[in-house]
């Protein structure tokens, strides 16, 4: 479990992270969303023990991460701009990882090579961007990390590779309860694999949601009545958004589906549809609730 | 499964050598060329003609010493930059910091890589030198002891420069800045002291820090200090100091690395708190540099010095700001500059107004234990081993009073104003005072006196006192004065005296004459007179004393020994005298005898006794500046004895008439 509480970080005098707190459950995938410069990378590097926070605590399994060798042996951080030693081949880089990470799984390395069909004696910097990304995941996963911290891992990759990498991650999460943290500036990129999402904006964590809770908790309701009704019929419901198109009400309502039905059914609506929302829509309405327009932050 | 972890990561070291190994190889090849191969070439060259003295050296630094120094200055800095390059580049800095290694461990491993890159080549070369010593007959070139000395010195200096570069690297975030600042700070201690001294010399009348301060100051810079290593015998104390400094610097570098922010990569300075220190440090250095430059260029006019400070500080402040901000558009950051200028000019003002009472401080006679005084003669400047405490001093109370009286006058006088352009005349002196006080402290002052003649009443009693004379030519009054030969330099020839008895007589006579010489005799321009050279051939020491016609005892002795030919220039010795106005090329006078007749007409040339006598009399009144050049020709018309310059007022009318008539 990753536990972060009240982290502050300044670059010179400029605050980059302010009072950030979040928790990531073991074996879950956490998506950290935010626009460029929101502080995503800084937060990830703090979790990876690269950067030291100015204030607050950053703990994994109740231990401080910074300068903690035994934790870092079980953690891999992949930056958005990948780093390999210059002129190193895949095999040389693998030796390096093997030397550094005690849980290195050579069997898996050989296995994955067959699947990937990459030559291990080629220099990594000659590979294409997508290939390099795959090499990075290949090496990272063979180190058998319990914690995988990924900064914009899908940025600029084609859908095939994206899918392949996602499947690898999900497999390790399922099999070994690996904990993953992924940052992205695009909700759609990560919504299909994340269990929880946090949105960071200008160094502050705006909201943090469990996706299952979210999806079951927010509803788009379309309503129409024969005769005009008082607005008071919505009393008692948590309306995030409401608009009226002709005689049709479109409402985004937060709450249990039964409560909504019980509240509105007595007014005998002619139309009464409860529709699922896309994750993006949910965030749009949630963010409105806290006073931000999501377009400015994510899209 | 508990995995085995070792402190040193094989693959990390391997990576280090893969990326920086070329440094070690280049170093090895360069050393190979510079030392063993060079020695081998010397050896084969000597074998050809069986000569053994041709290539004798004192120690191994003498073999290609310039190249050895260049390597010593460059290799450790390069090693320090490249092995710690990883922390100056964002991608690799993050990657290395994400590895499961403690920072101290990572630092040590990288540090070790750089160290090995220097030490391994050095060791291999040592082994080669040892093998050569064992197998070839090169013992006359170097010995085993030479090898160990060479290895020790190289290793110690190299280690320090390397560890220092690493420390600077930790404090900065850009490799180029690391390189630049490493060299700057290796020179810095000496440079800043020299700048402060030069500036104080311009601002404070009489400011003086003592003999050999340049050499003394150079010791504070490892680079300048290293230049001296092959000149002197090594001092183990000095090496010990370097070893201690190396260890301290290493500890500091490691500590700072452990608290260094990884995100400092590509920032000019890794610790934000260093920025103001750096900025004002650079501003201060440039301010002093500006003041020194404009002061020295514009003959120390106070206005120009202050302009230099302002200008230098401005440039320094901008440069520092540009480096920190990494842009040249920094002109809106002027508040700090104004604050700096305000404070620094208050400090400078206190110095100029001498609020500390430096200029007027003349010790009371009863506080003085002894005093050394020197009027700018050269006799003390070329003795490397001399220390201030070894200087001959005046202890006689009366003479000390003459000294303090003169000092008080100089401290008050307008003539010794420091801002003035210095015009040297034959009676100008640069006079130095070093007081050794009762309380163990020293007080040093130095003044430029444009004319001692004009301050005669203060200089005369001092110059004529025995105490003063005895320290001006202290060698002459040494108990165990040893003279094995005296050369008498006359106008036409040199006579050598080896007879011990005669030598002793001449020496005693000279002592007597010198001690009784008057202020006027001593102050007379002696540059072109005959002289006696006292030689101590055992210690290879040569002392010169001018031979003046008034030195009665000596002259009589020379006369009776028939050694007095041409020691006093009289008109009978001259065959002709040539005079010309406004000579562009002083060599022209040497060509006079061989000139065609038409060109000789541009000169006034006389052979008349009366005219020659008048011109000869001008010799002792000669000045350093003037438009008339006079040449005296000796026993035959082609032999030029001496030339000198006189002013328009001094030149006799018959010469002027000659040129007017042309």
Interface residues (C-beta under 8 A of the other chain):
Chain A: X11 X12 X45 X48 X49 X50 X51 X52 X67 X69 X70 X71 X72 X73 X75 X76 X77 X79 X81 X83 X85 X86 X87 X88 X95 X96 X98 X99 X100 X101 X102 X103
Chain B: X3 X4 X5 X9 X10 X11 X12 X15 X18 X19 X91 X92 X94 X95 X97 X98 X99 X100 X101 X102 X103 X261 X262 X263 X272
